[in-house]
Amino acid sequence: VMMSGYGYDPTTWSDLFCKLRTYFWFVFNQWPRSFLILTCIDRFLITSSNTNYRQMSQKKHLRYIIPVNICLWLALSLHVPFYTLIINSSCVYLPGIYYILNTVYNLLTSAVFPILILSIFSLLIINNVRQQRRRIQSLVVKRQYQKQRREEQMVLMLLSHVVIYI
């Protein structure tokens, strides 16, 4: 409100605002990526022919997975406030080795790992759907085919999200 309404940016003079904004910016940018990855893993589990995998994809597990994911990124991002400071009225990362390490860390957590994980699980999902299609065609069970069609549409939506992300 202060920045947009009055043109007054507290991160240019307040070390606390600078550290908090940078920390929460990093955390809030990681959550959507990790939830997309978790969604992709869930789709893989649901489309698997292995019943043990399918059982892992239940709502009761979300009670634990979502808070763990949130806490994980809150903890993994704790280094950010310790290495941000105000230089020339700008909130920046500490120059030197931390800047390089943080750049590599951001590249890995924001691009390389998410794209790699999403690509692997997307290929596994496609493989699972193809296997199910072969089984359905051999069984020719209409009710199961309708359910399968719905699953395929859900997988297609997820894969489109992955492609858009990449």
C-alpha positions as CSV (number, residue, x, y, z in Angstrom):
1,V,0.0,0.0,0.0
2,M,2.8,2.4,0.9
3,M,4.7,1.7,-2.3
4,S,1.8,1.9,-4.7
5,G,-0.3,4.5,-3.0
6,Y,2.4,7.0,-1.9
7,G,5.5,6.0,-3.9
8,Y,7.2,5.2,-0.6
9,D,9.2,2.0,-0.5
10,P,10.2,0.9,3.1
11,T,12.6,-1.7,1.7
12,T,14.9,1.1,0.7
13,W,15.5,2.2,4.3
14,S,14.2,-0.5,6.6
15,D,16.5,-3.5,6.9
16,L,13.6,-5.5,8.5
17,F,11.3,-4.8,5.5
18,C,14.0,-5.6,3.1
19,K,14.7,-9.0,4.7
20,L,11.1,-9.9,5.1
21,R,10.0,-8.9,1.6
22,T,12.9,-10.9,0.0
23,Y,12.2,-13.9,2.2
24,F,8.5,-14.1,1.6
25,W,9.0,-13.3,-2.1
26,F,11.2,-16.3,-2.4
27,V,8.9,-18.6,-0.3
28,F,5.8,-17.6,-2.2
29,N,7.5,-18.2,-5.5
30,Q,8.5,-21.7,-4.5
31,W,5.1,-22.9,-3.2
32,P,3.3,-23.0,-6.6
33,R,6.2,-24.9,-8.2
34,S,6.3,-27.5,-5.5
35,F,2.5,-27.9,-5.5
36,L,2.6,-28.4,-9.2
37,I,5.3,-31.1,-8.7
38,L,3.1,-32.7,-6.0
39,T,0.1,-32.6,-8.3
40,C,2.1,-34.3,-11.0
41,I,3.3,-37.0,-8.6
42,D,-0.3,-37.5,-7.5
43,R,-1.4,-37.9,-11.1
44,F,1.4,-40.5,-11.6
45,L,0.2,-42.4,-8.5
46,I,-3.5,-42.3,-9.6
47,T,-2.7,-43.5,-13.1
48,S,-0.4,-46.4,-12.0
49,S,-1.6,-50.0,-12.4
50,N,0.1,-50.7,-9.0
51,T,-2.5,-50.7,-6.3
52,N,0.0,-49.7,-3.6
53,Y,0.8,-46.6,-5.6
54,R,-2.8,-45.7,-6.1
55,Q,-3.5,-46.1,-2.4
56,M,-0.8,-43.5,-1.7
57,S,-2.9,-40.9,-3.5
58,Q,-5.6,-40.3,-0.9
59,K,-7.0,-37.1,0.6
60,K,-5.9,-38.2,4.1
61,H,-2.3,-37.9,3.1
62,L,-2.8,-34.3,2.0
63,R,-3.3,-33.3,5.7
64,Y,0.4,-34.0,6.1
65,I,1.9,-33.3,2.7
66,I,0.7,-29.8,2.3
67,P,1.9,-28.5,5.7
68,V,5.2,-30.3,5.3
69,N,5.6,-28.7,1.9
70,I,4.9,-25.2,3.4
71,C,7.2,-25.7,6.3
72,L,9.9,-27.2,4.1
73,W,10.1,-24.0,2.0
74,L,9.8,-21.8,5.0
75,A,12.8,-23.6,6.5
76,L,14.9,-23.9,3.3
77,S,14.5,-20.2,2.7
78,L,15.7,-19.1,6.1
79,H,19.2,-18.2,4.7
80,V,17.7,-15.4,2.6
81,P,17.1,-12.8,5.4
82,F,20.5,-13.3,6.8
83,Y,22.2,-12.4,3.5
84,T,20.1,-9.5,2.2
85,L,20.9,-5.9,3.0
86,I,20.3,-2.4,1.8
87,I,23.0,-1.0,-0.5
88,N,22.5,2.4,-2.2
89,S,18.8,2.4,-1.2
90,S,18.3,-1.0,-2.9
91,C,17.4,-4.3,-1.2
92,V,20.0,-6.7,-2.5
93,Y,21.7,-10.0,-1.7
94,L,25.1,-9.8,0.0
95,P,27.8,-9.4,-2.7
96,G,30.4,-12.0,-3.0
97,I,30.3,-15.8,-2.7
98,Y,26.7,-15.8,-1.2
99,Y,25.4,-14.0,-4.3
100,I,26.9,-16.7,-6.5
101,L,25.7,-19.5,-4.3
102,N,22.2,-18.0,-4.1
103,T,22.0,-17.5,-7.8
104,V,22.9,-21.2,-8.4
105,Y,20.4,-22.2,-5.6
106,N,17.7,-20.2,-7.2
107,L,18.4,-21.6,-10.6
108,L,18.3,-25.2,-9.3
109,T,15.2,-24.7,-7.2
110,S,13.3,-22.5,-9.6
111,A,14.2,-24.1,-13.0
112,V,16.4,-27.2,-13.2
113,F,14.8,-29.4,-10.5
114,P,11.2,-28.5,-11.2
115,I,11.5,-29.0,-14.9
116,L,13.4,-32.2,-14.5
117,I,11.0,-33.7,-12.0
118,L,7.9,-32.5,-13.9
119,S,9.3,-34.0,-17.1
120,I,10.1,-37.3,-15.6
121,F,6.7,-37.7,-13.9
122,S,4.9,-36.4,-17.1
123,L,6.6,-39.2,-19.1
124,L,5.7,-41.7,-16.4
125,I,2.0,-40.5,-16.5
126,I,1.9,-40.8,-20.3
127,N,3.3,-44.3,-20.0
128,N,0.7,-45.3,-17.4
129,V,-2.1,-43.9,-19.5
130,R,-1.0,-45.8,-22.5
131,Q,-0.8,-49.0,-20.5
132,Q,-4.3,-48.5,-19.2
133,R,-5.6,-47.7,-22.6
134,R,-4.2,-51.1,-23.9
135,R,-5.9,-52.9,-21.0
136,I,-9.2,-51.2,-21.5
137,Q,-9.2,-51.9,-25.2
138,S,-8.7,-55.6,-24.4
139,L,-11.4,-55.6,-21.8
140,V,-13.9,-53.3,-23.5
141,V,-15.7,-52.4,-20.3
142,K,-17.8,-49.2,-21.0
143,R,-18.1,-48.0,-17.4
144,Q,-14.4,-48.3,-16.8
145,Y,-13.7,-46.6,-20.1
146,Q,-15.7,-43.6,-19.1
147,K,-13.8,-43.4,-15.8
148,Q,-10.5,-43.8,-17.8
149,R,-11.6,-41.0,-20.1
150,R,-12.1,-38.6,-17.2
151,E,-8.7,-39.6,-15.8
152,E,-7.1,-38.9,-19.2
153,Q,-8.7,-35.5,-19.3
154,M,-7.3,-34.7,-15.9
155,V,-3.9,-35.9,-16.9
156,L,-4.1,-33.8,-20.1
157,M,-4.9,-30.7,-18.0
158,L,-1.9,-31.3,-15.7
159,L,0.4,-31.9,-18.6
160,S,-0.7,-28.6,-20.2
161,H,0.2,-26.9,-16.9
162,V,3.6,-28.5,-17.0
163,V,4.2,-27.5,-20.6
164,I,3.1,-23.9,-19.7
165,Y,5.5,-23.9,-16.7
166,I,8.4,-25.2,-18.8
